[in-house]
Amino acid sequence: MAAAPAAAPTRAAVSSSSSGVTFCSGTSRPSLRAAAASASAPGWRRRGPAVSVAASSAQSAPGALAVDSNKVDTLLDTVKWDSKGLAVAIAQNVDTGAILMQGFVNREALAKTISTRKATFFSRSRSSLWTKGETSMNFINVHDIFLDCDRDSIIYLGKPDGPTCHTGAETCYYTSVYDALQGLKPSEDMQVTTTLYSLEDTISRRQEETVTEGKPSWTKKLLLDAQLLCSKIREEAGELIQTLLENEDRSRAASEMADLLYHAMVLLRVKGVKMEEVLEILRKRFSQSGIEEKASRNKS
């Protein structure tokens, strides 16, 4: 096992101090209260510079599906429509897991979504169908549809072509209740995220910070020193392998994987690669064998 560089911090245990939670290799994830004060609460990330995702999304967008209308009708009969013939439909990003928007659907809207694979809803104010993106061109390309256990709520799992909210935000959900209770105004540049994306945002903020006094954070050091970063990735990969070779317990394997993932995400930040891009590639490989995938790499 390679020795850690002199500047590297020791592996720290989780700390529950009021200032934050210590993450792998000494980075700190702000607590809710501290982060809210700086408008960067855990579970939220700032939206980066506007980037068109239409091209990549269109390439991976599923095409219209030829379906058996009788089977569709049978399935629609199982949905528990309310007294107005409607059910709640939630759109979720297939790669990030972010909740994009919520609307209502009737039988016709759900049937159209099933066949066209474009998220379609029913407008209660206009009493008509509408497909998300028909005006803005920011369609939500549906990869799958899920019904809940009671069959009265629906999820459109899809890939958006661009911002979902009419305000230009990536998601309609950017108002934190806890921020509001502390008098903080909502920001369209924030969105609900999972732990993985909160970490990605923390790394992004470390890259932007300017070191004026004192020592830079460990993440900042890694961002500035490619050799140090590469040596840490090799070290953490080796330690993860050791958990298998030496039959170490599950918690040790999880800890080493967390360290490796963190350092790998720092490298992605240096390269300007977003985690969403990585997850999209993984999703595209689900229906492809490893042998076929490697062969396609050689051809390209």
PEURNOR-V864259 format. One record per residue. N is the residue number from 1. PHI is phi in whole degrees, -180 to 180 (NA if undefined). Layout:
# PEURNOR-V864259
N;PHI
N;PHI
This chain:
# PEURNOR-V864259
1;NA
2;-68
3;-73
4;-72
5;-57
6;-57
7;-82
8;-76
9;-76
10;-73
11;-66
12;-99
13;-79
14;-67
15;-114
16;-107
17;-67
18;-67
19;-82
20;159
21;-116
22;-73
23;-98
24;-54
25;56
26;88
27;-77
28;-120
29;-99
30;-61
31;-72
32;-59
33;-67
34;-66
35;-70
36;-62
37;-64
38;-102
39;57
40;-147
41;-73
42;-57
43;86
44;-125
45;-139
46;-79
47;-75
48;-74
49;-56
50;-58
51;-130
52;-75
53;-107
54;-61
55;-63
56;-67
57;-68
58;-64
59;-65
60;-102
61;-69
62;-70
63;-81
64;-58
65;-110
66;-80
67;-123
68;-79
69;-59
70;-66
71;-68
72;-64
73;-61
74;-63
75;-66
76;-63
77;-66
78;-84
79;-74
80;-89
81;-70
82;-77
83;-63
84;-101
85;77
86;-120
87;-144
88;-75
89;-129
90;-115
91;-97
92;-130
93;-69
94;-65
95;-97
96;-92
97;82
98;-65
99;-79
100;-91
101;-166
102;-135
103;-147
104;-124
105;-132
106;-113
107;-57
108;-66
109;-65
110;-68
111;-63
112;-67
113;-63
114;-60
115;-83
116;-91
117;62
118;-115
119;-59
120;-123
121;-130
122;-116
123;-84
124;-72
125;-75
126;-100
127;54
128;-152
129;-76
130;-148
131;-100
132;-58
133;102
134;-66
135;-105
136;-84
137;71
138;-91
139;-68
140;-109
141;-84
142;-83
143;-95
144;-160
145;-131
146;-123
147;-106
148;-78
149;-62
150;-90
151;61
152;-122
153;-144
154;-130
155;-117
156;-95
157;-94
158;-152
159;-114
160;-78
161;-80
162;-176
163;-55
164;-89
165;-75
166;-66
167;-80
168;100
169;-78
170;-65
171;-139
172;-75
173;-100
174;-131
175;-107
176;-85
177;-62
178;-68
179;-64
180;-61
181;-66
182;-98
183;81
184;-88
185;-81
186;-67
187;-125
188;-69
189;-84
190;-111
191;-152
192;-67
193;-139
194;-84
195;-54
196;-60
197;-79
198;-65
199;-65
200;-60
201;-69
202;-61
203;-63
204;-62
205;-68
206;-64
207;-67
208;-81
209;-69
210;-105
211;-89
212;-108
213;-133
214;74
215;-89
216;-70
217;-65
218;-60
219;-62
220;-62
221;-61
222;-64
223;-65
224;-93
225;-128
226;-62
227;-66
228;-63
229;-61
230;-64
231;-65
232;-70
233;-64
234;-62
235;-63
236;-68
237;-64
238;-64
239;-69
240;-66
241;-61
242;-61
243;-63
244;-83
245;-65
246;-101
247;53
248;-76
249;-73
250;-62
251;-64
252;-67
253;-63
254;-64
255;-64
256;-67
257;-66
258;-62
259;-64
260;-65
261;-63
262;-59
263;-66
264;-65
265;-70
266;-65
267;-62
268;-60
269;-64
270;-61
271;-83
272;75
273;-102
274;-90
275;-59
276;-60
277;-65
278;-65
279;-66
280;-66
281;-63
282;-61
283;-62
284;-66
285;-86
286;-55
287;-97
288;-125
289;-71
290;-61
291;-65
292;-65
293;-64
294;-66
295;-64
296;-68
297;-65
298;-64
299;-70
300;-84
